[in-house]
């Protein structure tokens, strides 16, 4: 996955926006509805990495399965974040699923229509 592909995928998710709260090198992807971060990356770093939010149990399992390519979140809460090395070893489908799952953890909840209301 290239930096452009990573950014394009992150921005394709609902309500996703690109911000730079930590300086112009670190790209932070948030949801616009609640301003919560779901992915961070230094897109011009080598190797390319992305940090995403995960369920703690899933994160532990992923770190055990891919110890060289999925590590505790760099400069983040080690229980709730992982950092993924994007050097071509991991399938893009897995990376996209982890980014999508992270987005799902933080995206704003859509309010339900009140009961009894009909269109």
C-alpha positions as CSV (number, residue, x, y, z in Angstrom):
1,X,0.0,0.0,0.0
2,X,1.4,3.4,-1.0
3,X,0.9,6.6,1.0
4,X,-1.5,7.8,-1.6
5,X,-3.6,4.6,-1.4
6,X,-3.6,4.8,2.4
7,X,-4.8,8.4,2.4
8,X,-7.4,7.8,-0.3
9,X,-8.8,4.7,1.6
10,X,-9.0,6.6,4.9
11,X,-10.7,9.6,3.2
12,X,-13.2,7.3,1.4
13,X,-14.8,6.4,4.8
14,X,-17.9,8.2,5.9
15,X,-17.3,11.6,7.5
16,X,-13.5,11.2,7.3
17,X,-11.3,14.3,7.2
18,X,-7.6,14.8,7.1
19,X,-6.0,17.1,9.7
20,X,-2.5,18.0,11.0
21,X,-2.9,18.8,14.7
22,X,0.6,17.5,15.5
23,X,2.5,19.4,12.7
24,X,2.6,19.1,9.0
25,X,4.4,15.7,8.9
26,X,1.8,13.7,10.8
27,X,-1.4,13.1,8.9
28,X,-4.3,12.5,11.2
29,X,-7.6,11.0,9.9
30,X,-10.6,11.9,12.0
31,X,-14.4,11.7,11.8
32,X,-15.9,15.1,11.2
33,X,-19.0,14.3,13.3
34,X,-17.2,13.9,16.6
35,X,-13.6,14.9,15.8
36,X,-12.2,11.5,17.0
37,X,-9.0,10.1,15.5
38,X,-9.2,6.7,13.7
39,X,-5.8,6.6,11.9
40,X,-2.4,8.5,12.0
41,X,0.5,8.2,9.6
42,X,3.7,10.0,8.6
43,X,3.0,9.5,4.9
44,X,6.5,10.3,3.7
45,X,8.2,8.0,6.2
46,X,10.1,4.9,5.2
47,X,8.9,2.4,6.0
48,X,5.3,3.7,5.8
49,X,3.3,3.0,9.0
50,X,-0.2,3.7,10.1
51,X,-1.6,3.6,13.6
52,X,-5.2,2.6,14.2
53,X,-7.5,2.0,17.1
54,X,-8.4,-1.6,17.9
55,X,-10.4,-3.7,20.4
56,X,-7.7,-4.6,23.1
57,X,-8.1,-8.4,22.6
58,X,-7.9,-8.1,18.8
59,X,-4.9,-5.9,19.1
60,X,-3.1,-8.4,21.3
61,X,-3.9,-11.3,18.9
62,X,-2.7,-9.3,15.9
63,X,0.6,-8.3,17.6
64,X,1.1,-12.0,18.4
65,X,0.3,-13.1,14.9
66,X,2.4,-10.4,13.1
67,X,5.1,-9.4,15.6
68,X,7.3,-7.8,13.0
69,X,4.6,-5.8,11.3
70,X,2.0,-5.0,14.0
71,X,3.3,-3.4,17.2
72,X,1.8,-1.5,20.1
73,X,0.7,2.0,19.0
74,X,3.7,4.3,18.6
75,X,3.3,7.2,21.0
76,X,-0.3,6.1,21.7
77,X,-2.2,4.0,24.3
78,X,-0.6,0.6,23.9
79,X,-3.8,-1.2,24.9
80,X,-6.1,0.5,22.4
81,X,-3.8,1.3,19.4
82,X,-1.6,-0.6,17.1
83,X,1.0,0.5,14.5
84,X,1.1,-1.4,11.2
85,X,4.2,-1.5,9.0
86,X,3.1,-1.2,5.4
87,X,6.1,-2.7,3.6
88,X,4.1,-5.0,1.4
89,X,4.2,-8.0,3.8
90,X,0.6,-7.7,5.0
91,X,-2.2,-7.9,2.5
92,X,-3.9,-4.6,1.6
93,X,-7.2,-6.2,2.5
94,X,-6.1,-6.8,6.1
95,X,-4.8,-3.2,6.4
96,X,-8.0,-1.8,4.9
97,X,-10.1,-4.0,7.3
98,X,-8.1,-2.7,10.3
99,X,-8.5,1.0,9.2
100,X,-12.2,0.4,8.6
101,X,-12.6,-1.3,12.0
102,X,-10.9,1.6,13.7
103,X,-13.2,4.1,11.9
104,X,-16.2,2.0,13.1
105,X,-15.0,2.3,16.7
106,X,-14.9,6.1,16.7
107,X,-17.5,7.2,14.1
108,X,-20.5,9.1,15.4
109,X,-23.6,7.0,16.1
110,X,-26.5,7.8,13.8
111,X,-29.6,8.7,15.9
112,X,-32.5,6.4,15.4
113,X,-35.8,7.8,14.2
114,X,-38.3,8.2,17.1
115,X,-40.6,5.3,17.5
116,X,-44.1,5.7,16.1
117,X,-43.0,8.2,13.5
118,X,-43.9,7.2,9.9
119,X,-43.0,8.8,6.6
